[in-house]
């Protein structure tokens, strides 16, 4: 805006004897555009500034056109209204450019003696370009043969109004684009909400699946507990049988010693008879030991089969765990650790069973366990 001292106060020199009449505008526009007859700028500077302003308007209109093409559909009613306003501003820009060319046609500019009055549009020039009007200045547009209107001021006012119109159009396009973007954002949010609903259903299904798996795992754990109890019973039974067999062997050894003492006192025939009985008894015991060994081998095969079943169950559990690892990894690791502990306990019990079967007191029976 120009300062208050820039308002017309009277004629300036012989080329500035007539006050400039402003073009017809609205009251708001008239209050925004001012002309100062007391300040002038070189025509070369004014021409360069006006050409740059018009070029910038052209670039801005091209940018708005591109924005309309990208953001709004060709059949959109708002697009049609904005396109009509854009075409109107483009036509006004062409008129302003032609008016500038017509105004500068035939005017000498090389010596810098031609000046134009300072106005709101030209006030954006550097302060060094603005000069105080003198009586010797040739002010372009100050005297017209056919009209008393200052054509330079009229052109600048027209360009000024075009800039205001463009700013208003830019604001409207921005608002329409913003509404369009808000609608697109709402559509995206709705799509995300639908996706979240689907995800929630999937999570609920996954939770139900995990609950079913937990119940199955608890059932397997109860089954393993029952198997462990049966193994303990079988192990206790094996230990009892071993104790009984050791007692029988001890009794047999005592009997043999008694028989040996008796055979020393009896005749050779009685000794042979007793020896035959002892041999028969030993064969019976050996046959019983072989039967016991076969039963132990069957129990070992049953234990191995049970361990293989446990390993297969562990593999299936591990396969299910890999599907649910994202949600219950730590929990499944604890369960797997528990299975490892139970498997270690089974191995420990098996080792105890082997050690108990290979008692060092009976070295003649240890080869039956290998």
C-alpha positions in Angstrom: 0.0 0.0 0.0 1.1 3.5 -0.7 1.6 6.0 2.1 -1.0 8.8 2.7 1.4 11.3 1.3 1.2 9.6 -2.0 -2.3 10.8 -2.6 -2.8 13.3 -5.5 -2.4 16.9 -4.3 -2.3 18.9 -7.6 -0.6 19.2 -11.0 3.2 18.3 -11.2 5.1 20.1 -14.0 4.0 20.8 -17.5 3.5 17.2 -18.3 1.5 16.4 -15.2 -1.2 19.2 -15.3 -4.2 16.8 -15.3 -5.0 14.5 -12.4 -5.4 10.8 -13.2 -8.9 9.5 -13.1 -9.1 5.9 -11.6 -10.9 3.2 -13.5 -14.3 2.2 -12.4 -14.0 -0.5 -9.7 -15.9 -1.6 -6.6 -15.4 0.3 -3.4 -13.2 -2.4 -1.9 -11.0 -2.5 -5.0 -10.7 1.3 -5.2 -9.5 1.4 -1.6 -6.8 -1.2 -2.4 -5.4 0.4 -5.6 -3.9 3.9 -5.4 -1.9 6.1 -7.8 0.6 8.7 -6.6 1.3 11.6 -8.9 4.2 12.7 -6.7 6.3 9.5 -7.2 7.4 8.0 -10.5 9.4 5.0 -11.7 11.4 4.5 -14.9 9.3 2.9 -17.7 11.9 0.2 -18.2 11.6 -0.9 -14.5 7.8 -0.8 -14.7 7.7 -2.8 -17.9 10.0 -5.5 -16.5 7.9 -5.7 -13.3 4.6 -5.9 -15.2 5.9 -8.5 -17.6 7.2 -10.6 -14.7 3.9 -10.2 -12.9 2.0 -11.4 -16.0 4.4 -14.3 -16.5 3.9 -15.3 -12.9 0.1 -15.2 -13.4 0.4 -17.4 -16.4 2.5 -19.9 -14.5 0.1 -19.9 -11.6 -2.9 -20.4 -13.9 -1.1 -23.4 -15.5 -0.5 -24.8 -12.0 -4.1 -24.4 -11.1 -5.1 -26.1 -14.4 -2.8 -29.0 -13.6 -4.3 -29.2 -10.0 -7.8 -29.3 -11.4 -6.9 -32.0 -13.9 -5.3 -34.2 -11.1 -7.7 -33.7 -8.2 -11.2 -33.3 -9.9 -12.9 -35.4 -12.5 -13.8 -34.0 -15.9 -17.6 -34.4 -15.2 -17.5 -32.8 -11.7 -19.9 -29.8 -11.4 -17.4 -27.9 -9.2 -14.7 -28.6 -11.8 -16.9 -27.1 -14.6 -17.5 -23.9 -12.5 -13.8 -23.5 -11.6 -12.7 -24.3 -15.1 -15.0 -21.5 -16.4 -13.5 -19.0 -13.9 -10.0 -20.2 -14.9 -10.7 -19.7 -18.6 -12.1 -16.2 -17.8 -8.9 -15.2 -15.9 -6.8 -16.7 -18.7 -8.7 -14.5 -21.2 -8.2 -11.4 -18.9 -4.5 -12.2 -18.7 -4.3 -12.2 -22.5 -6.1 -8.9 -22.7 -3.7 -7.4 -20.1 -0.7 -8.6 -22.1 -2.0 -7.2 -25.3 -2.8 -3.9 -23.5 0.8 -3.7 -22.3 2.2 -4.3 -25.7 -0.2 -1.7 -27.3 0.7 0.8 -24.5 4.5 0.5 -25.0 4.3 0.4 -28.8 6.5 3.3 -30.2 7.6 4.6 -26.8 11.4 5.1 -26.5 12.9 3.4 -23.4 16.6 3.3 -24.0 17.5 6.6 -22.3 15.3 6.1 -19.2 13.7 9.5 -19.5 10.2 8.0 -19.8 8.5 7.6 -16.4 5.2 6.3 -15.2 3.3 7.2 -12.0 3.8 5.1 -9.0 0.8 2.9 -8.0 0.0 0.0 -5.8 1.2 -2.6 -8.3 4.5 -0.8 -9.0 5.1 -0.1 -5.2 6.7 -3.6 -5.0 9.7 -2.3 -7.0 12.9 -1.6 -5.0 13.1 1.7 -3.2 16.0 2.7 -5.4 13.7 2.6 -8.5 11.1 5.0 -7.0 11.8 8.7 -7.7 10.2 12.0 -6.9 8.3 13.5 -9.8 9.8 16.6 -11.4 8.6 19.1 -13.9 11.0 17.8 -16.6 9.8 14.2 -16.4 7.9 12.7 -19.3 5.2 10.7 -17.6 3.7 8.1 -19.9 -0.1 8.3 -19.9 -0.4 11.7 -18.2 -1.7 13.5 -21.3 -4.0 11.6 -23.8 -5.4 13.2 -26.8 -8.7 11.2 -26.8 -9.2 10.6 -23.1 -8.1 12.1 -19.8 -7.8 8.6 -18.4 -4.3 7.4 -17.4 -3.9 4.3 -19.5 -0.9 3.1 -17.5 -2.8 3.3 -14.2 -5.8 1.7 -15.8 -3.7 -1.2 -17.1 -2.0 -1.6 -13.7 -5.4 -1.5 -12.0 -6.7 -4.2 -14.4 -3.7 -6.4 -13.6 -4.1 -5.7 -9.9 -7.8 -6.8 -10.1 -6.7 -9.9 -12.1 -4.3 -10.8 -9.3 -7.1 -10.5 -6.7 -9.4 -12.6 -8.9 -6.6 -15.2 -9.3 -6.0 -15.3 -5.5 -9.8 -15.8 -4.9 -9.8 -18.6 -7.5 -6.7 -20.2 -6.0 -8.5 -20.1 -2.6 -11.6 -21.7 -4.1 -9.6 -24.4 -5.9 -7.7 -25.1 -2.6 -11.0 -25.5 -0.7 -12.5 -27.8 -3.3 -9.3 -29.9 -3.4 -9.2 -30.0 0.4 -12.8 -31.2 0.4 -11.9 -33.9 -2.2 -8.9 -34.9 -0.1 -11.1 -35.1 3.0 -13.5 -37.4 1.2 -10.7 -39.6 -0.1 -9.3 -39.7 3.5 -12.7 -40.7 4.8 -12.9 -43.5 2.2 -9.4 -44.7 3.2 -10.4 -44.5 6.9 -13.6 -46.5 6.2 -11.5 -49.1 4.3 -9.1 -49.3 7.2 -12.0 -49.7 9.6 -13.3 -52.5 7.5 -9.9 -54.1 7.4 -9.6 -53.7 11.2 -13.0 -55.4 11.6 -11.9 -58.3 9.5 -8.6 -58.4 11.4 -10.5 -58.5 14.7 -12.6 -61.4 13.5 -9.4 -63.2 12.4 -7.9 -62.6 15.9 -11.0 -63.9 17.6 -10.9 -67.0 15.4 -7.2 -67.3 16.3 -8.0 -67.0 20.0 -10.6 -69.7 19.8 -8.1 -71.9 18.0 -5.5 -71.2 20.7 -8.1 -72.1 23.3 -8.8 -75.4 21.6 -5.1 -76.1 21.3 -4.7 -75.3 25.0 -7.4 -77.8 25.9 -5.8 -80.4 23.7 -2.4 -79.7 25.3 -3.9 -80.1 28.7 -5.4 -83.4 27.6 -2.0 -84.5 26.3 -0.4 -83.5 29.6 -2.9 -85.5 31.5 -2.2 -88.5 29.2 1.5 -88.1 29.7 1.0 -87.9 33.5 -1.0 -91.2 33.3 1.7 -92.8 31.2 4.4 -91.7 33.7 2.4 -93.2 36.6 2.1 -96.5 34.6 5.9 -96.4 34.0 6.5 -95.9 37.7 4.3 -98.9 38.5 6.1 -101.0 35.9 9.5 -99.8 37.2 8.5 -100.7 40.8 7.3 -104.0 39.6 10.6 -104.7 37.8 12.5 -103.7 41.0 10.3 -106.1 43.0 10.9 -108.9 40.6 14.7 -108.3 40.7 14.6 -108.4 44.5 12.7 -111.6 44.4 15.1 -113.1 41.9 18.1 -112.1 44.0 16.5 -113.7 47.0 15.8 -116.8 45.1 19.4 -116.9 43.8 20.7 -116.4 47.3 18.4 -119.2 48.5 19.7 -121.4 45.7 23.3 -120.6 46.6 22.5 -121.6 50.2 20.8 -124.7 49.0 23.8 -125.6 46.8 26.2 -125.1 49.7 24.0 -127.4 51.8 23.8 -129.9 49.1 27.5 -129.8 48.5 28.1 -130.5 52.2 25.5 -133.3 52.1 27.0 -134.8 48.9 30.4 -135.0 50.7 28.8 -137.1 53.3 26.7 -139.3 50.9 27.7 -141.8 48.4 28.8 -141.2 44.9 25.4 -142.2 43.5 23.6 -139.9 45.8 26.0 -137.2 44.8 25.2 -137.8 41.1 21.5 -137.7 41.8 21.7 -134.5 43.7 23.9 -133.0 41.0 21.4 -133.9 38.3 18.7 -132.3 40.4 20.8 -129.2 40.7 21.5 -129.1 37.0 17.7 -129.4 36.3 17.1 -126.6 38.8 19.7 -124.5 37.1 18.2 -125.1 33.7 14.8 -124.1 35.0 16.3 -121.0 36.5 18.1 -120.2 33.3 14.9 -120.7 31.3 13.1 -118.4 33.7 15.9 -115.8 33.3 15.6 -116.1 29.6 11.8 -115.6 29.8 12.4 -112.6 32.1 14.9 -111.2 29.6 12.4 -111.6 26.8 9.8 -109.8 28.9 12.3 -107.1 29.7 13.1 -106.8 26.0 9.3 -106.5 25.3 9.0 -103.8 27.9 12.0 -102.0 26.4 10.4 -102.1 23.0 7.1 -100.9 24.5 9.1 -98.0 26.2 10.8 -97.2 22.9 7.4 -97.2 21.1 6.0 -95.0 23.8 9.0 -92.6 23.4 8.5 -92.5 19.6 4.8 -91.7 20.1 5.8 -89.0 22.5 8.3 -87.6 20.0 5.6 -87.7 17.3 3.2 -85.9 19.6 6.0 -83.4 20.3 6.5 -82.9 16.5 2.8 -82.3 16.0 2.7 -79.9 18.9 5.8 -78.1 17.5 4.1 -77.8 14.1 1.0 -76.2 15.7 3.3 -74.0 17.8 5.0 -72.7 14.6 1.6 -71.5 13.4 0.8 -69.7 16.6 4.4 -68.5 17.4 3.5 -64.8 16.8 0.9 -64.7 19.6 2.0 -67.3 22.2 5.7 -67.9 21.6 6.8 -67.5 25.2 3.9 -69.7 26.5 4.6 -72.5 24.0 8.3 -72.4 24.8 7.4 -73.0 28.5 5.2 -76.0 27.4 8.0 -77.3 25.2 10.4 -77.0 28.1 8.0 -79.0 30.3 7.9 -81.7 27.6 11.7 -81.8 27.5 11.8 -82.1 31.3 9.3 -85.0 31.1 11.3 -86.7 28.4 14.5 -86.2 30.5 12.7 -87.7 33.4 11.7 -90.7 31.3 15.3 -91.1 30.2 16.4 -90.8 33.8 14.0 -93.5 34.8 15.1 -95.7 31.9 18.7 -95.2 33.0 17.8 -96.1 36.6 15.9 -99.2 35.3 19.0 -100.3 33.3 21.3 -99.7 36.3 18.9 -101.6 38.5 18.8 -104.5 36.0 22.6 -104.5 35.7 23.3 -104.9 39.4 27.0 -105.5 40.0 26.1 -108.2 42.5 25.0 -110.4 39.6 27.7 -110.1 36.9 26.7 -113.3 35.2 23.3 -111.5 34.2 24.6 -108.2 32.9 25.2 -109.4 29.4 21.4 -110.0 29.0 20.7 -106.2 29.1 22.9 -105.3 26.1 
